[in-house]
């Protein structure tokens, strides 16, 4: 794995660890909170982040957009 890819992987892991610590004890009410009627809920935002991590980053890392 290239040095650049290793750096991206390390920063991604740091971000995921922080996200896990920040969200692991959220209640269902907290997950369903949104700042205003037009905003997404915390749950929706976390779902979006999860999709980015599990779908798009592997495609970038592999250099294969069909992955």
MOFEN-V360853 format. One record per run of one state. SS is the DSSP state (H for helix, E for strand, C for the rest). FROM is the first residue (numbers start at 1). TO is the last residue. If there is no record, write none. Layout:
ss = [SS,SS]
from = [FROM,FROM]
to = [TO,TO]
This chain:
ss = [C,H,C,H,C,H,C]
from = [1,3,24,28,32,42,63]
to = [2,23,27,31,41,62,67]
